[in-house]
Amino acid sequence: MEKNNRMHVFVLQVILAIFVTFVSKSLDLNEKHKWMLTIVRYILYILTIEGSKGLSVIAYNVLHKKRELDVKVLQNINMLQLVMYAFSVTVLIINKQKFFAEDFPLIFVACLIVKYPDLEKKPISPANYGVGMACSFYEGYLMHVIPSDGGSYGGFEQNVTCYEATHGVVVPVKKLFVVITKSLHSPPNLELFNKPQEDVVKLESCLTPIECAPSVDHVMFQSLEFVRKDVAGVKDRIYKNSVYKVRRPPAPPAPPGHSAPPAYLVAECATPLHTLHRVMDNRDLYEELSDVDKEDVAEDFCNTLTTILAKSSECRDKVVLVYYDDTNPESNLAQVLLDKIRELEPNFENLINAKK
């Protein structure tokens, strides 16, 4: 509901409250000080009950989901409500009143009872953000690059096979690797996830010199053959996937310079999660999403996409979701991808060496 509409509804509630108060004749105007203190105490009650939900969510995420305490949660605190809470406490202290009278536990229990039916409702937000993002990613992207269109485009696997023939390499796992980072950060080049140590596995972009370039430093990313389609009024919209190779250091006792041949793969980050990361970094521009938990949305995205891919005859077993903890300095994306290749194709070493 838009802000103006919410304000109109709020005004109607105020009018209704005043009407009920005067019609019921339950308010003694001669005891203004007493009922003002009562209102202040009830404000404290309501804010305490609302705050207990937020604290419970934090406790659940830390204790059950094993998430770290996110200091950004403080950004979601309503400062006006915080001021109201402090004001209520101050007024009660000045007037030497109890913060919580005997009726507070009963009101708390009553509120929980009233809220219980809401547990049976399917949440609209934030869960459906992740669900919608997964559906959009599948229909708006994967369905354009993975299956054959029955015409000029033979599908993702054929595209990879053509790349192998053109460049004389082997891509042992002909699937699209979609990297899901814990922080949701998605750099423009996966090489930026590489570790500085020289003796570790590294990702390397497949580059090719630009013809007629002024120097050898002018290169471009090698991609699979572009997919061109007319989509939503856009003629010849281009979709493309980037190829990377996993560079491996020499394994003892191999001498320096005699490293194992690289393993090629097609990999990228999930663009919807990249967009979500940017949105969360600019919460001041998107007030409607200020309360969204990005980890919940990402979890919903991954779960929904996994379910969709399992059901899809066009994309089943052709897309691999790879989870990478980029917040852990000891974790190496190149090694994670290499391990995934080894898991999916245990014979990949022989496939690569046979091409040499």
N, C-alpha and C positions, 0 to 999 in steps of 0.2 A: 504494500500500500504506500502511495506517495506521501511525502511529508505533509502537504496541505490537507490531504484527506485524513491523515492521522490526527492532525490538529482539530479538524472539524468534529471528528468522533470524540476526541478528548473534551472539547467544549460541551458537547451533548451530555457526556457522562457527568461533568460538573453540574450542569443544570439539573440533571436527574437526581444527583446526590442532594442538592439544595432542596428540591421539591419533596423528596422522601423525608428529609429531616424536618421540614416545617409541617408536612401533613401528619407525620407520626407524633409530633409534639413531644418528642423524647429528649429534646435539648433544652436545658434550663439556662436561659441567657443571663440569669443572675449569677451564674457560676462560671463566668468566662475564663477565669484563671485556671480552673479545674479542667474544663474541657480542652483548653489550649495545651495544657500539659499532657492530657490524654492523647491528643493528636500527635504531639511530638514523640511520645513513647511509641505509638503505633507506627510512625514513620521509621523509628529505630527498629521495630519488630520486622517490618516488611523488608527493609534494606538488609537486615541480618539474615533473613530467610533467603533472599535473593543471592546474597554473598555466599551463603553456605553451598549453593549449587556450584558456583565457580570454584570454590575451594575443593569440593568433592571431585570435580572434573580434573583438576590439577593432581590431586592425590591418586586418582584412578590411573592417569597417564603415567605418573612416576612409578607407582607401586605395581600396577598390573601390566601396563604396556612397556614398562622399563624405559620410558623416555626421559631425557634430561629435562630439568626445569628450565623452561624457556622464559628468559627475562622479558621477551617481547610481549608476554601476556599482560604486562603492566600498561602497555599502550592501549589495551582494550578497556581499561577502567574508565567508567563514566565520572569525570571530575565533578560534575554538578551533584551527582548522587553522593560522592565522597564528601563534598562540602556539606550537604544536607545531613549526612551521618554525623560528621564532626559537630555541626550546629546542634543536633538533637542531643548528643552526649553532653555538650556544654550546658545547654538549657537545663537538663535534668540534674546535672551536678550543682549548678547555681541554686536550684530550687530544692536541693537535697532530696531528690526523688530516686527511687530504684530504677535501674536501667531496664530490668526485666521483672515484671510483676508476676503474680501467680497464674495469670491467664496466658502468659507467653507459650509455655509448652503445649497448651491446648490449641492455641492458634497455629502453632508450628505444625502440629499433627493434622489439623484440619486442612491446612494448605497442601500438605503432602498427599492427603486423601483426594483432594480436588484435582491435583496434578496427575494422579496415577493413571486416569484414562488416556492421557496424552502419550503414555508409553506404548499404547497399542497402535498409535498412528504411525504410518510410515513417514520418516522425517523428509521434509522438502529441502532443508538446508542444514548443514553444508553437504550432506551425503550426495544429493543429486547433482551438485557441481561436478564431482568426480565422475559420476555415472555419465552425465552429459558430455564431459570432455572425452571420455573413452569412446562413446558412440560417435562423436564427431571425428576423432582421430581415425577410427576404423573406416567409417563411411567416406570421410572427406580426404583421406590420405592413403591408408593401406589398401583400400579397394581399387585405387588407381595404380599402385606400383607393384602389387603382389600378383593378382590373377591375370591371365590372358584376357584381352578384350574380344577375342575371337576374330580379330582383324590383323592390323599391322603389328600390334604389340603381343609378343608371345608369352609374356609373364616374367616374373622376377627370376626364376631359375634359368630360363633361357637367356635372359639378359646377362646373368652372371657367367653362363657358359660362353657367350659371345665375347665377354671381357677376357676370359681365360685364353680363348683362341687368338684374340687380337694382341694381347700383351705377353703371351707365352708363360703364364703363371698358373698356379693351382689355387683355387679357393676351396679348401677341404669341406667347409660347411656352407652350403648354398642357402643360407637363411639370412633374414634381416635381423641384426642384433640391435635391439633398442635398449639403451643404457638408462637406468633409473637411478639417479643419484639421491643420496639421503638428504642433502641440503636443497635439492631441486635445481641447483646451479647447473647450467648447460653452456660451456664455453663454445666459441665459434669453431674451434679446432680441438679434437680430442687429444692431440699431442700435449695440450696444456695441463693434462692430468698426469703427465710423466713425472717420475721422481728424478732428482738431480744426480743420484748415484750412477756411475758408469756401468756397474756390474749387475744391473737389474734389467728385466724385460722392459722394452719401451714400445710405444705406439709411434708409427711414422705415417704421415700422409703420403699417399701415392701421388707423385707430382710428375708433370711432363713439361718440357720446354715449350714456350710459345714460339711458333714459327715467325721468323722475321723480327724477333725481339732484339733490342739493342745490346743486351748482355745475357750471360748465362744465368743471371740471378732472376730473370723474368720467367716465372713458371706458373702453372695453373693446376688446380686440383684435378686429379683423374676421377671421373665418375663413371658409373654405369651409363649405358646409352640413355639419353634423355627420353622421358615418356611425355608425349605431347597429346593433349586431349582438349576438346571443346567442353568447358565446364561452366555452368551458370552464367552464360553470356560472354564468357572470356574465350576467345579463339586461341587455339594452340597454347593453352596453359602448360607450363613445363614442370615436370616432377623429376627429381633426380636423387640418386643415392651415392654417397662417397665411399671410396674404397680405402682401407687402411691395411698396413702390414705390421705384424708384431715382430719386432727385432729382438733376437735372443743373443745374449753374450756367449762367448765360448764356454763350453762345459769342460771342466777339468777331466782328463789331462790335455785337452786340446790346446795348442799354442795360441797366443794372441793373434787375432786377425782371422781365425778359422771358426767363426761363429756358425751356429746352426742356421739353415735356410729360414727365411721369414715365413710366417703363416699369414695368409691374406684373408681378409673378411670384409663384409659390408656392415658398417656400424654407424650409429647416430644416437643422439639423445631424443627423448620424447618432447616434441615441440610444445604440446599443451602444458606440460609441467614447467617448461622454460617460461612460458607465458605466465603461469601461476606464480612463479618465483618473482617475476618482474612486478606483478600486481601486488604481491605481499610486501615488496620493497617500496611501493608507492601507495600505501594504505590511505594517505591523506587525499588521494584523488578518487578513491573508491570506497566511500563511507559505507556503502551497502555491504561490503565484504570485510569490514573491519573485524567482525567477530568470527570469521571463518578460520578454522584450524587447518593449516595447509597440510599437516601430516595426515589428518583424517581424509582430506580431499585426495591426496596422493594415494593413500591406501585404497580408497574407493575406486580411483582411476585404474590402479593396477589389478585389483580383484575383478572389476567389471571387464576390463580388456582381456584378461586371462580367460574369463568365462566366454566372452564373445569369440575369441580365437579358437577355443576348444569346440565350439558349435559350428564354426564357419567351414564349409567344405572348400571355399576358395583360399582361405588363409591358414587353415589348420596345419601345424608343423612347419610353417614357413617363416614364422616370426618368433624370436627368442627374446624374452625380457631378462635383462641382466641387471641385478641389483648391486650397486656399488656404494660403499660408505666413504664418501669423499671427505668426511669430517675426521676420519682416522688417518693420521699421518703415516701409519705403517701399511695402509692398504694401497695397492697398485692396480689401477684399472687394466693396464696391459696384461698383468699376470692373471687377473680375474677373467679377462676375455680368453686368454690362452687356456686356462683351466676349463672354461666352458667349451672351447673347441675340442679339447681332449675328451671331455665328457660326452659330447655329441658324436664325435668321430674318433674313436680310440686308435684307428689306423691312419691318422692324418700324417704322421711322420713318413710312412711308406708312400703315401700319395704324393707328398711334396718331393721326396727324393727320387721318385720314379720319373719326374719331369726334368730333373737335372741332366 
